[in-house]
Amino acid sequence: MVNSQVFIKDAREIYFKYLANNAITSNPIGVALDQNTGKGRVLFSYATLLPTEKFLQFKYIIPKTHHRRSGS
């Protein structure tokens, strides 16, 4: 069973570590995270996952929240 809060937190850490070390030239689609090792990879196209990997779409890693303030 996957603890979704931990899974999302781990996926965010992988994504932000990737950002810190690489230039992103295209939009990622998500993160593949190995449940056994905690290691993961940022995906830019759909890939075949290993049996121990789970995929989390990018929209759950960095949710788009649009809080527009009305003109003040």
C-alpha positions in Angstrom: 0.0 0.0 0.0 1.2 3.5 -0.8 1.0 6.4 1.7 0.0 9.1 -0.7 1.3 12.0 1.5 4.8 10.4 1.7 4.6 9.5 -2.0 3.9 13.1 -3.0 6.5 14.5 -0.7 9.1 12.1 -2.1 8.2 12.9 -5.7 8.4 16.7 -4.9 11.9 16.2 -3.4 13.0 14.3 -6.5 11.6 17.0 -8.8 13.2 19.9 -6.9 16.6 18.1 -6.7 16.4 17.6 -10.5 15.6 21.3 -10.9 18.6 22.3 -8.8 21.0 20.3 -10.9 19.5 20.5 -14.4 18.1 22.9 -16.9 14.6 22.0 -17.9 13.9 22.6 -21.6 10.6 20.9 -21.8 7.7 20.3 -19.4 7.9 17.1 -17.3 4.8 14.8 -17.2 5.6 13.4 -13.8 7.9 11.4 -11.5 8.5 7.6 -11.4 9.3 6.6 -7.8 10.7 3.2 -6.8 8.8 2.1 -3.7 11.7 -0.1 -2.4 14.6 2.3 -2.8 12.9 5.7 -2.7 14.9 6.7 -5.8 13.1 8.3 -8.6 13.3 10.0 -12.0 11.6 12.9 -13.6 9.8 11.8 -16.8 9.3 14.0 -19.9 7.6 11.3 -21.9 5.7 8.2 -21.0 7.9 5.3 -20.1 7.6 1.7 -19.1 7.8 1.5 -15.3 9.7 -1.2 -13.4 7.5 -3.5 -11.3 8.4 -1.6 -8.1 7.9 1.9 -9.6 4.8 4.1 -9.2 4.1 7.1 -11.4 2.8 10.5 -10.1 1.6 13.0 -12.7 3.2 16.4 -12.5 -0.2 18.1 -11.7 -0.1 16.4 -8.3 3.5 17.4 -7.6 3.1 21.1 -8.4 -0.7 21.7 -8.4 -1.8 24.8 -10.3 -3.6 27.0 -8.0 -4.9 30.2 -9.4 -6.0 32.6 -6.7 -6.9 35.8 -8.5 -7.7 38.8 -6.4 -10.5 41.0 -7.7 -9.3 44.5 -8.5 -8.7 46.5 -5.4 
